[in-house]
C-alpha cells in the first residue's frame, strides 16, 4: 500500500517533532537540559537507605568529604569534579551512567562535621533534588542514613519523569554508600 499524499505530509510534519522530542530526551537524561517551570511539580522521596559501617562517624565523614574538600583521588576524577571549593561547601559536578548516556549533575555540597552532608541540585535531569547523608554513632561504628526528595514538573508527566530518574539515582547512591563503607572500614582496620 502506497502512502497517500496527506500521509507523507503528516510524516514530514511529525518527523521534526519526533526528532526534537528524542533530542530533548537525550539532553535531559544527560543533565544538559533541565525543564524547570515550577508548574505542576511532583515530588518523590529518595530513600531512605541505611548503611551500618564498622568505623566511627569521624572516619566515615572524612571518607565522604575528602574528595570534595581535599584532592580528588585519580580513581574518582571521571566521577567528580569540584568546580568551586569553600571551607564547608563546594560546587561539584558528578558524572554517572544512569542509562547508556553519561549524566552530569551539578550540586552544592554542604558539610556539617561530623554528622551531616547535604546536597542540593543546581543542574541535572530534573529541576529539584535535595539529599542528605546523616551519620550517627551506633554500637560498633556508624549508622549512615541517606534520604532526600526529587521533583519534576508538569503533573503526571513530571511524576513519570521523576520515577524514571529516581531508580538509577538511588542505585548510584547505593553504589556510593558501598564504596564509602569499604573505604571507612579499611581505614579503621576492620574490613572483612
Secondary structure by P-SEA (a helix, b strand, c coil): ccccaaaaaaaaaaaaaaaaaaaaaaaaaacccccccccbbbbbbcccbbbbbcccaaaaaaaaccccccccccccccccccccccccccbbbbbbccccbbbbbbbbbbbccccbbbbbbccccccbbbbbbbbbbcccbbbbbbbbccccccaaaaaaaaaaaaaaaaaaaaaaaaaaaaaaaaaacccc
